[in-house]
Amino acid sequence: MAEWVRPAAVPWVPPRFVPFFSDSSWACLPRWATIRIEKGVKKPQPQMLKIPAANGIIERDETPMEKEIAGLHRMEFRFSDIFYFCRKGFEAIVEDEVTQRFSSEELVSWNLLTRTNVNFHYVSLRLTVVWVIGVMVRYCFLLPLRFTLAAIGITSMIVGTTVVGQLPNGSLKNYLSEVVHLTCSRILVRALSGTIHYHNKENKPQKGGICVANHTSPIDAIILTNDGCYAMVGQVHGGLMGVIQRATVKACPHVWFERSEIKDRHLVTKRLREHVADKNKLPILIFPEGTCINNTSVMMFKKGSFEIGGTIYPVAIKYDPQFGDAFWNSSKYNIVSYLLRIMTSWAIVCHVWYMPPMVRKEGEDAVQFANRVRSAIARQGGLTELPWDGGLKRAKVKDSFKEEQQKNYSKMLVRNGSQGNLPAGTESD
């Protein structure tokens, strides 16, 4: 039997590393990295949007319909074209861009006011204690103080305008009326803990003009009269509001309408033109939207305010929702509940921009002029511009709007599907 011999130990040799790049390639890497870094620096970085996007459920494609229609323009119809309609339909069902403007703006961070953050849940005991302390401060300290100031301001307004109204018309009456209105308005602003920042005061509305502003809350008028006097335009009310209206109209040429007169547009326009024709009267303050919007957008301006003539003084109002929600959802809260919510907020902070006066251009109709003023206000205030009527808060969409969309859709289908197949002498509509 052969004897087994142990083989000699073979030293282990590590495998040779073969570089993937050649020596010349490795030498070029530093230069290549430097070039990439330089290109990254020169590449323009995406800018932050100046207008914060609304906190919505879905992310929308803001491309206008006309551009999408142009992108789908072909000589033949394709089945994939219906995806455009499906997407628009799904977006409208999940979250349309109109009805969300009639509810309070959702905040990114909580401001210890549970009513401005629907999604707030219990987080910790420490945060709950802080919130309870805030409730005690707002309801036990701020609310009584603010209510006292509001009572003083309203009483002073009624008594002061009633007394001034007994004086004969003249410069003295106008001067005292302005003093009373400014003083009482500033007391009411203090009652709301208002902090207002006015910009471009050189563009303040002048007598004989029309002041046009976006509408968020009934306190918009107080915010503006805190810095100047205006002739108000509105419907006659009852109760405490009616008492204030009857008292103030004695001292200042406000324009109040009965409910029956408001429906007669020609009568309203006539009275407003008579007011504007007198260059000694205060500028008219009008909110052309006709309803309160949640201060994230500007909706359609009614053309009646722009048929009067004269000079338009646009004003943009933007509230800061971190300290209090100034929006009045009139379909959900009455005026008493709304004022209670305002007076128990931390404060009312807003910015007011006076914009250069605008006049109607030659060949421009009232609708075009209204849209131009609305666009200017939206840009200045950082608001979203929407073509929809604010009356949709309580009314259904007009058939004319539906028909317009249907016509646009049908034109796209006809152009894509049958334009090239129409027989001679046939026109597409």
Secondary structure, 3 states (H helix, E strand, C coil): CCCCCCCCCCCCCCCCCCCCCCHHHHHHHHHHHHHHHHHHHHCCCCCCCCCCCCCCCCCCCCCCHHHHHHHCCCCCCCHHHHHHHHHHHHHHHHCCCCHHHHCCCCCCCCCCCHHHCCCCCCCCHHHHHHHHHHHHHHHHHHHHHHHHHHHHHHHHHHHHHHHHHCCCCCHHHHHHHHHHHHHHHHHHHHHCCEEEEEECHHHCCCCCCEEEECCCCCCHHHHHHCCCCCEEEEECCCHHHHHHHHHHHHHCCCEEECHHHHHCHHHHHHHHHHHHHCCCCCCEEECCCCCCCCCCEECCCCHHHHCCCCCEEEEEEEECCCCCCCCCCCCCCCHHHHHHHHHCCCCEEEEEEECCCECCCCCCCHHHHHHHHHHHHHHHHCCEECCCCHHHHCCCCCHHHHHHHHHHHHHHHHHHHCCCCCCCCCCCC
